[in-house]
Amino acid sequence: MKTLPKQRRYETLSYLPPLTDAQIAKQIQYIFDKGFIPAVEFNETSAAEAHYWTMWKLPLFSATSTQEVLNEVQACRYEYPDSYVKVVAFDNIKQCQMISFIVHKPAKI
């Protein structure tokens, strides 16, 4: 079994190779299937003490398709290429973040 080179790990899916847009779309579809609200966040660092990331726009309350969320991810990647970008999912019943995974890492880590 091939393992990834030794490097810093960030969140849940960080032990996998970088996700393709098709794989990200499947994760976003899971978010919709669970009834969670997706959002996109970014930050210059992924340090553990950086609890608060900047939100890219408001949570996507009205999003109904994975493509809408992917478009926001791509726009955030384009605007902030030297930042980490992640997709998060909020549960409006429990009022908390349920899912979070990085979808973009800067080229110079």
Secondary structure, DSSP 8 states (H G I E B T S, - for coil): -----S----SGGGGSS---HHHHHHHHHHHHHTT-EEEEEEES---TT----EEESS--TT--SHHHHHHHHHHHHHH-TTSEEEEEEEETTTTEEEEEEEEE--S--
